[in-house]
Amino acid sequence: MTYEHHRDGFTVSTDPARLDVDAVHAFLTTAYWCEGIPRETLARALSHSLCFGLYAGPRQIGLARVISDFTTFAYLCDVYVLPELRGKGLGRWLMECVMAHPDLQGLRRLTLVTRDAHELYRPFAFTEIQNPARHMEIVRPGLYKQKDVD
């Protein structure tokens, strides 16, 4: 089921048909967390996620993507608002819409990774990891920047 929220001429929608993959790719390919991501990789990731598109009329101006089993765990990622539209409370509103989504209620764990947006997420009860030694990861920085070597 698709959810939509409207405010002051802006819309947050989970309708996958509304996603402008080219617009999302144009932003995310320059983002520090997935710089150079191939369009095909991004399109596949979007199709396997619960995506919250942020729109000004028909134009996509932001996104929040959630990867989840919708029962116990979710990972929030790819959250952005275009730079020229920041400072209007749209990021906070986008997060309010994400956190209110019925399929994300009652989860045991909701995680995210951020370099510099901690203050956006704190009001939604996100905190630094309490026991980081329990968490493990595989990180491949620069994965999308690699070039084929003959």
Secondary structure, 3 states (H helix, E strand, C coil): CCCEEEECCEEEECCHHHCCHHHHHHHHCCCCCCCCCCHHHHHHHHHCCEEEEEEECCEEEEEEEEEECCCCEEEEEEEEECHHHCCCCHHHHHHHHHHHCHHHCCCCEEEECCCCCHHHHHHHCCCCCCCHHHCCCCCCCCHHHCCCCC
